[in-house]
Amino acid sequence: MANTYSALRLLREAMRGHKGWGQAWRSPKPKSEYDVLIIGAGGHGLATAYYLAKKHGVTRVAVIEKGWLGGGNTGRNTTAIRSNYYYPESAALYDFSVRLYEGLSRELNYNVMFSQRGMLVLSHSEPEMELAARTVNAMLINGTDAELVGPERVRELAPILNFRPDARFPIHGGVFQARGGTGRHDAVAWGYARAADALGVDIIQQCEVTNFLIEGGVCKGVETTHGTIRAGKVGAAVAGHSSVLAKLGGYKVPIHSYALQAFVSEPLKPVIDTVAFSPAYGAYFSQSDKGGLVIGGGLDRVPSYGQRGNLPMQENVIGGLVEFAPALAKVKLLRHWGGIVDVTPDSSPLIGPSGVDGIYLNCGWGTGGFKAIPAGGYLFAHLLATGSHHEISRPFDPDRFRTGFLIDEGAASGIAH
């Protein structure tokens, strides 16, 4: 009955030019002061605001965004969600995020279209299969789901792949995580935005930070294109421009920014129902609900703030895909784009104080920010509300670069984002 009503409502609104829909969130003018100010209205910033209000009762919160809500990396990724990480600290973080994603549509009363179609990482040699076995063992010890699969199981999961014996990289098997999958990136942002707004959070778009308000060595707010906004605490969640913001605030972050590009093909009939990734070919792909193939690869290792692709990386990724799944060779690309990703020396995020009193960081997610949105927001909200780390976020404090307790997840986070 509810589905019938929804369909009739959609038809009615279409007939009258969609003029009857209410606003999903307000567009308020900024107040002069807040308890917490969050810079960046992407997934992490919006999730942080929601959990601050929902879990900690902190509702005098503003999220400010220089562009539009979800217009940065949240809207520029390939939507993969997984927790197939090697180290226990990373496994705890990303599996917490997967668990939150599993209940997120109910939590927000908004369909984020999380589809647990699984994540398949291929091995193309006996040494790679040995490494895959170690990875599976580590994942199981860490409490995440994992299955070591042989070539026949791979064929069951993704028959479109290249199983020819003369393939450049023959398929020997791989690692399959059934709870992995994909979500709808804009739905995640919109769901958190609507839920945060309903709890009293102000979301202010087209509001750029021009400076930090530092008094006696303590951050007391920010200067913006909408004027001065004071705050008890300021949280920075600005993927792609973390180092730019750091210069304004007078603190340093161990981050380099790179362009990461992705592609979507023309719509096809269903050809694959999992996320398939080949490290050897340097490519991965899945199929969206609209039929388009969502294709990604590795970073362009030239530091850049450009939100566009370039021909050499396009050739690398698409060339790898065509060898990976030759049947896709004549599929036409619909569009491609780039996102800016902040990468730390150990390819793990920064969650913690910036070094300037009153400024806190949620950044450095590299290529894995989307899958970590619920956990990143939950843990950052805990830090901002209590002034101390949640046990899951503590290993990711920036002080690890002083102590040497790094979490080197370069192999796990460098691709299949």
N, C-alpha and C positions, 0 to 999 in steps of 0.2 A: 504494500500500500504506500509506504514511504517513497519507494522508487518511482511509483506511478505519479505521485504528487510532484516529486522533483522534476520528472520529465515534463509534466504539464506546465510547471512553473517556468522551466527553461524555454518551452515553446511559446508561452505567453510573453515572456520578456523579449524573445527574438522578434515577435510580431510587432512589438512597440519600441523597437530600437534599443533594447536593454536599458531603458530609462528608469526602471523600477527598482533596481538593485540599490541597497544601502551601502554606505562606505564600510569597508572592512576594518579600517582604523582611522583615527582622527588625524588631522594635519594642524596641530596646535602651534601657536607662537611660543618660543622658549620662555620659561620663567627665569627670574633673575638668579635663582639658586636651587640646587638639588642636593640630596644626600649623596647620590652617585650619578656621575656623568659617564656615559660610555661612548667612545668615539668609534664609529663604524656600524652601519646598519646592514651588515651582512648576516649570515647565519649565526656566527659566534656572538656577535654583539646583541642580536635580538634574543637569542637563547639565554644569554646572560641576564638580560633585563627580565625575561619571563621568570627564570628561576629565582632571581632576587626577590621578585614580588610574590611568587607562588610558594617558595620553600622557606624564605627568610622574612617575609612580611615587609620588605623594603620597597615601598611604592613611590617614593619621591625620587624617581629615576627618569633620566632623559637619555635617549639614544640619538646622537646627531650624525648626519651623513652628508658629505660634501656633494654627492650625486643623488641617485635615487636608491630606494630600498632594494637590496639584493642585486644591485647593478655591477658589483665587482666580481670577485672570484666565485661567490655563491651562484651566480648565474652563468659562469664560464667554465664549468668543470664537466666531467664525463659521468658523474653521478654514482660511481662505484662505492659500495659500502662493504667493508670487510674488517676482520680482525686477525688475519693470518700473519702475525708478527712473531719474531723469534724470542726476544727478550721478555722476561716476566713483567717488567715495568710497562713496556709498550702493549703487551697482551692485555694487562689489566685496564689500561686506558681505552684501547680501541674496542675491546669486548664489552666494556661498560657502555660505550656508545652504541654498539649493535643492540644491546639489550634495551637501551632507551628507545632506539629506532623501532624495535619490535612492538612497543606500546605507544608510539608517538601519535599515531592518528587518533587513537582513543583519548590520549592525554590532552591533545589540543582540540579535539572535536573537528578535525580537519584532515582530509585524506592526503597524506604525503606520498602515497603511491609507492610505499616500500615493498619491493618485490624480491623475495628471497629465492632467487633463481640459481644461486650458487656462484662460486668463484673458482675457476679452474686455472691453475698455474702449471704449465707444461715443462717437462724435462726431455732433453733431446740426446742424452748420452748416459752411459752407466755411471760416470762420476756425478752427473746431475741427479740421477735417481738416488744415489747415496746421500747427497745433500738434501734431497726431498724427504728421504726417510728421517734424517735428523731433524728437519723442520717439523714434520708431523709429530715426532716424539716430543719436541719442545712445546708445540702447541697443545698437545694432550696434557703434558705436565702442567702447563700454564692454565689449563681449564677451558680451553677453546676447542671447538669441534674441528676435526681434520680427518681426512681419509687419504691414504697413499693408494694411488690407482695405477693400473697397468694400461697398456694401449687399447685393450678391448673395452675397458670401462670408459676410457676417453672417447672411443668411437661411439659408445652409447650416449654419452653426454653431449657430444658435438660432432656429429657425423660429417659436417661440412669441411672439417679440417683436412690438411694434407697428410694422408696416410700412405702415400706412395713410397716404396722402398728406396727409390732414387732421389727422394727429397733432400734438399741441402742439409736440413736438420730433421732427421727421422724422429717420430714421436715414440718415446720409450715409456711414457707414463706421466705422472705429475702429482700434484697436491690439489685436493678438492675440498673446499669449505662450503658445505651446503647452506649454512645460515647467511652467507654473504649474498650480495645482490646489488640492486640499484634502487634509487628513489627519484622523486621529482624535485629538482633543485629549487625551482621557484615556489613550489608548494610548501617546502620546508620553511623558507623565509616568510612566506605569507602566513602560514599557520602560526609561527612564533610571533609575528607582528600582531596579528589579530588577537591572540591570547594575551600578549603583554599589554596591548592597548586596553583591553577589557579590564585589566587589573590596575589601570591608572597610569601606566608608563607613557611618557610623551615621546613620540617618534617624530623627529624634526629633520626633514630632507632639505637638500640644497642649502646646507649650513656647513661651511668649511671652517676648520680650525686654522687660524692664522698665527697663533702663539699660545703659550701656556702662561698662566698667571701664577708667578712664583713670588711668595712673600716669606721672608726669613728662611729661605731654603726649602720651603714646603709648597707644594702645588695646591692652590686654592681655587682652581678653575681654569677656564680657557677663554681666549679672545677668538671670536668668530665673525663671519660676515653678517651675522645677526646681532652682533654686540657681545658684551661680556657675559659669561655664564659662570657663576661660582658653584663650587661643589665640594663636599667633604672628601670625596675620593674620585679619581679619574681613572677609568679603565680604557686601555688602547687595544682595539681589536680591528686593525686595519690591514688585512692581508694585502701584500703587494707594495705597501708604502710604509712599513714599520720603521725602516731606517730614516725615511724622510721625516716622519713624526718625531723620531728620536732626536734629530738635529734641533728641532724646535724646542724640545723639552730639556735639552742639555744632558741627555744620557746616551749610552752607547748600547747597541745590540749586535751580537755576532751573526750578522745576516747578510747574504747576498741575494739580490732579486733577479729572477730569470723569467724568460717567456716560455710558456708551456702551451702548445697548440693542440687542437683537437678538430675532429671532422664529423659531419653527419652526411649520410648518403641519401639518395632518393628513397622513398618508401618501397619496401619489398614485402612479398609474402613471407611468413615466418621461416627463417633459416637456422636460427640458433636460439636456445632458451636458457643460456647461461652466460656468464662473463668469461671469455677465454683469453688467456694472456700467454704469450711466448717471450720470455726474456731473450732468447737467442735471436729471434726475428725483430725484437724491439718494438712490438706492436701488441695491442689488445683490442677487443671489440665486444660489443653486446648489441642487442636489438631493442629499440624503444617500442613502446606500446603503439606508436603511430607507424611502425614499420621501418623507420630509418635505422641504419647501422650507426652506432656511436663508436668512433674510432679514436684511439689515443696512442701516444708513444712516450718517449723520454724527453728530458729537458733539452732546450737549446742552450748549451753551456757558455753563451756569451751574455754577461750581465746586461739586463735591459728592463725598461719600464714600458715597452711597447706591447699593446694588446692586439697583436696581429701575428700571423705566421710568416714563415719564409720558405723559399723553395727547397734548399738543401734538406731541412727537416721534413718537409712534406714528402720528398722523394724517399727519405729513409723510412718513414712510417708507412706510407702507402706501398712502397716496394716490399717491405717486410710483410705487410698484410696480404699482399697478392701471393707471396710464396707460402705464407701461413695457411691461407684458404684460397687456392687458385680459382675456385668457382666464382669468386667475387671480382675477378679481374676487370670485367666490363661494366660493373656497377658505376653509376654516375654519382659524383659528389654533389651534394646540395649546397653546402657552405662549410667554411672552416673559420676558426677564430683562435685568438690567443688569450691567455690569462697571465697575470704576474704572480709569481709564487716566491715567497720568502723562505730561503733555505739556510739552516744553521750548519755548522761544521759536522755535527753528528746526525743530521737529518731527523731530529726530534724537536718537538715544539718547546717554546718558552712560556711558562705560566708562573708568574710571580712578580715581586717588586722590581721596579725598573732601576733602582738606585737613587732616584729622586723621591723623597717622601711625598706620598699622596698620589703617585702615578704607578699603576699596575699594568702588567703586560699579559696579553693572550695573543701570541704571534708565532712565527717561525714554523708553521705547519707544513711548509713545503708543498708537496703535491697531494697531501692527504687531508686537507682542511674540511672538505665536505663530509666525509664519512665520520669525522670527529665532532660535528656541530653539537649534537646533544650533550656529549660528555664535556666538550670544551666549555660550553655555556654553563653547565651544572657546576663544574669545578671552579670556574672563574667567579661565578656568583658566590660560592662558598668562601673563596678567598676575599672578595670585596666585602662580604657581609660580616665575616668573623675576624678578618685580619690575619688568619692563619690558613695553612694548606689543608686540604683534604688529603688523606693518605695516598690516594691515587695520583694526585698532582705533585706531591712533594718531590719526586725524583726529577721533575722537569723544571724545577726552579733554575733561573739563570746562574745561580751560584755553582752549578756543576762544572762550569768552565773555569772556575777558580779551584775547586777541589779535585777535579780530574775524574769525577764519576760520570763519564759520558755514557750515552745510550745510543750506540752507533747502529742505526737502522737504515743505513743507506741502501742496502740491498732490498729491504722490504718496502721502502717508501719511494724509491726512485722512479717507479713506473707502475702502471695499473692503479691509477689514482683513485 
